[in-house]
Amino acid sequence: MTVVFADRMEFLRASEIREILKITQRPEVISFAGGLPAPELFPVEEMKCVALKVLEESGKQALQYSTTEGFEPLRKQIEVRLNKKFKVDVKYTNILITSGSQQALDLTGKLFLNPQDIVLCESPTYLAAISAFKAYKPNFIEVPTDDDGMIIGELEKILQTTVNIKFIYIIPDFQNPTGRTWSLDRRRQFIEVINQYEIPVIEDNAYGELRFEGEVLPAIKSFDSKGLVIFVSTFSKTFCPGLRIGWIAADTQFIEKYVLLKQAADLHTSSISQREISRYIELYDFEAHIKMLAEVYKGRRDAVVTAMQKFFPQNVRFTYPQGGLFTWVELPRHVSAKALLERCLKQNVAFVPGDSFFPNGRIENTFRLNYSNMPEERIYEGIRRLSKEIENY
Ligand code: PMP
């Protein structure tokens, strides 16, 4: 039988990370490959009480269909938190709850992209955003970045010479994969340019609340005087990814369209999950929970950085993340991270080679390390083995 799939399937491939993650299931493997929050930090006991309360108090509604926009008390809680944390001034009526922020990315592709339209993104960027957008067959232009974020001069050059740019996708806080954070100056310069060209921006803030040190920086959305920034975030990293609760905060012209698309996609996000998170925030100290997560992850960040400083050869560079779950390593130009991975897997150490994070590129000499999901001793031992393989290479 000859089955003919849609053209978009041509561009979708099994993620390399998923393939690597299969190998890393073996308990003896020290894996820096995933991006998982630490499961031992999930508030399981509290969630048992919350689940019971939700079912006792509002079981019928929690198990029923609900509105596409989302559970109103939760949207109000998000409104307050966005304002307090990131100076984002948005009414709950402009917040749509999504099934994880991954759904927000997929709906974004659906909303904006015709085949061959242009998406601008940081180089490198989040792998699963590339996959979500790719299903709509755009072309990507990667904007060069440095330690302070997107390089504005390079962005302007692209904006001056390119037609049909539909949106710019950015992760300004503790980026996946690099762990870098845009400076305040860069945020301001960026929004100035955006206001001039009037192009929608998707600001993905999956990690912003997981800050280990330094000042919380206002979101780019907080400088958004023209309503061009679509702010996307999630409870996956501050709470539990299994509940699948994310959101979009944006101007009415965008939110109305997202609601139509979401209705067609899955009607609404899980009623019971939304009520559970909302009730948890009412009953417990969510800020204290996030603070505890940040302290544990900071210890793990310290372990990975200390070990890299001690063991890595001088010509290997790496980022120093002030929050989030990742650091990014740059090997000398001639070294292939994929070849290094093959050697490391034999020593039961895994990571993700960097080239998957460049939508167009074949940049071979980088890789991503995740440090959130194992104790400090294991991180130290993993980096020791990894360094040996770099030296042997
Ligand atoms: N954006 C970024 C930058 C991410 O790293 C992730 C998860 N790894 C997501 C979005 C999606 O997360 P979720 O769907 O769990 O909210």
Residues whose N, C-alpha, C, O or C-beta is under 5 A from the ligand:
A	BS01	PMP	G35 S99 G100 S101 Q102 Y126 I171 N176 D204 A206 T234 S236 P241 G246
